[in-house]
Amino acid sequence: MSAQPKNPDRYTEIRNAKAGRDYFIEEKFEAGLALRGTEVKSVRRGHAQISDAFGRVEGGEVWLHNAHIDPYEFGSDINHEVRRPRKLLLHMHEIRKIIQAVEAGGRALVPLRLYFKQALVKVELALATGKKLHDRREDLKRRAEQRDVDRALRRQR
């Protein structure tokens, strides 16, 4: 009897749960991520976290800072740094658009998810504006009301 085939969709996406709660998402970009071999293996296993990560423009290039990728367990003693800045691969017209939006003020570059597209690691970035405390409270109220409506509808069935 042969072994069960591995599920290719397992651990293919790492999400930033804080992004939707803390920011108004305005415009999204898909960027490649320049990684080392052990980093790719660690991301493939699902050992990465982007909830504290952010994008920054430095010298005409976009970098992902504070993304946590665990060291690969089976790597050699020359493993990667856990929180090193990683270069984002974007088209020049996208970089120009990001630079204009960030320099205008009030916007941040936030990673939404980290995923595989075939064999390549991609990051979905968003230009976002921070939410105020009252905006977050309104979102919580709206979700609670929607949950109550859904419960009422389920009871009627």
C-alpha positions in Angstrom: 0.0 0.0 0.0 1.4 3.4 -1.0 1.6 6.4 1.2 -1.1 9.1 1.1 -0.3 11.9 -1.4 0.7 15.1 0.3 -1.7 18.0 0.2 -0.1 20.7 -1.9 -2.4 23.4 -0.5 -1.3 22.8 3.1 0.7 25.8 4.5 0.7 27.6 1.1 -0.6 30.8 2.6 0.4 32.9 5.7 -2.0 35.7 6.5 -1.6 39.0 8.4 -4.7 39.0 10.7 -3.9 42.4 12.1 -4.0 44.2 8.7 -7.8 44.2 8.2 -8.3 45.2 11.9 -5.8 48.0 12.1 -5.9 49.5 8.5 -8.2 50.6 5.7 -6.9 48.7 2.7 -6.8 50.9 -0.4 -4.6 49.4 -3.2 -3.0 45.9 -3.5 0.2 44.8 -5.2 1.7 41.4 -5.8 5.4 41.3 -5.3 8.0 38.6 -5.5 10.3 38.0 -2.4 14.0 37.5 -2.7 14.8 34.7 -0.3 17.6 32.3 0.5 17.2 28.5 0.2 16.6 27.7 3.8 14.0 30.5 4.1 12.0 29.1 1.2 11.9 25.7 2.9 10.8 27.2 6.2 8.0 29.2 4.5 6.9 26.0 2.7 6.5 24.3 6.1 4.4 27.3 7.3 7.0 28.6 9.8 6.7 32.3 9.0 4.9 35.3 10.5 4.1 38.7 8.9 1.8 40.2 11.5 4.5 42.7 12.6 6.0 43.2 9.1 6.0 46.4 7.1 7.3 47.7 3.7 9.8 50.5 3.4 11.2 52.3 0.3 15.0 52.7 0.5 17.1 53.9 -2.4 14.4 53.3 -5.1 13.8 49.7 -3.9 11.1 48.3 -1.7 12.1 46.2 1.3 10.1 44.0 3.7 11.2 44.6 7.3 10.4 42.7 10.5 9.0 39.6 8.7 9.8 36.5 10.9 10.9 33.4 9.1 12.0 30.6 11.5 15.4 28.9 10.9 15.1 25.7 8.9 15.5 22.8 11.3 17.5 20.6 8.9 19.7 23.5 7.6 23.4 23.6 8.3 25.1 25.9 10.7 25.0 28.6 8.0 21.2 29.3 8.4 19.5 32.6 7.6 18.8 35.5 10.0 15.3 35.4 11.4 14.2 39.0 10.9 16.5 40.3 8.2 15.2 42.9 5.6 14.1 41.1 2.4 13.9 42.7 -1.0 10.5 42.9 -2.7 10.5 42.4 -6.5 8.1 44.9 -8.2 7.9 46.6 -11.5 9.2 50.2 -11.7 5.8 51.7 -12.3 4.5 50.0 -9.1 7.5 51.2 -7.1 6.9 54.8 -8.4 3.2 54.6 -7.4 4.2 53.3 -3.9 6.8 56.0 -3.4 4.3 58.7 -4.3 1.7 57.4 -2.0 4.0 56.9 1.0 5.7 60.3 0.6 2.4 62.1 0.4 1.9 60.9 4.0 -0.7 59.0 6.0 -0.2 55.7 4.2 1.7 52.6 5.1 2.9 49.6 3.1 1.4 46.5 4.8 1.9 42.9 3.8 -1.5 41.0 3.7 -0.4 37.5 2.9 2.6 35.4 2.0 1.9 32.6 -0.4 3.4 30.3 -3.1 2.5 30.9 -6.8 3.8 27.7 -8.4 7.3 27.5 -7.0 7.8 31.2 -6.3 7.1 33.0 -2.9 4.9 36.0 -3.4 3.7 38.7 -1.0 0.5 40.6 -1.3 1.1 44.2 -0.2 -1.4 46.9 0.3 -1.2 50.7 0.6 -3.2 51.3 3.8 -4.3 54.0 6.1 -4.4 53.4 9.8 -7.7 53.1 11.6 -8.6 55.3 14.6 -10.0 53.8 17.7 -13.6 54.8 16.9 -13.3 53.2 13.4 -12.3 49.9 15.0 -15.3 50.2 17.4 -17.7 50.7 14.6 -16.3 47.7 12.8 -16.9 45.6 16.0 -20.4 46.9 16.3 -21.2 46.1 12.6 -19.8 42.5 13.0 -21.8 41.9 16.2 -25.0 43.1 14.5 -24.4 40.9 11.5 -23.7 37.9 13.8 -27.0 38.5 15.6 -28.9 38.7 12.3 -27.3 35.5 11.1 -28.3 33.7 14.3 -31.9 34.9 14.0 -32.1 33.7 10.5 -30.7 30.3 11.5 -33.3 30.0 14.3 -36.1 30.6 11.8 -35.1 27.7 9.5 
